[in-house]
Amino acid sequence: MTEAPNPYDAPHAALVEADRTPMRMPPTMMAALAIYVAIYPIEVIPLIDTPVWKLKFFVPTMASLGVYTLVMTFALWRRWQWARLWLVLTTAVTAFLLARMVWRGVSMEHGYAYLAAVLRIGVTVLVLLPASRRWFAAKAG
């Protein structure tokens, strides 16, 4: 007769060796990062030579926006999970503001604002596609 297994023994299972080869960035992520960086000039350049341009806080605000864009791009490139979550949250706010602009009938003279909002939503869609999700998951594992 065989002895009954001891319920207090640690389980004996072979561990699967993890794949340590570096994963290439998928084209969806490359496109998302390129579009994310391109959004900054789309938002800032049309504001030059407008009444907003003459305000004292315009340059510091736009510089802060530029730093924010670079930090977020770097964080997404490094596959930091918080950046992906933050991108989704800020995109939800962007989608809300876009809906309000459309509902209130903001002039198409501000088409750059529509374009920037749509591109931001597009970046989030690209980051949430399966190829991009696998790329983020490879870092987390």
Secondary structure as UniProt FT lines:
FT   TURN            7..8
FT   HELIX           27..44
FT   HELIX           45..47
FT   TURN            48..49
FT   HELIX           51..54
FT   TURN            56..57
FT   HELIX           58..77
FT   TURN            78..79
FT   HELIX           81..104
FT   HELIX           108..110
FT   HELIX           111..128
FT   HELIX           130..140
//
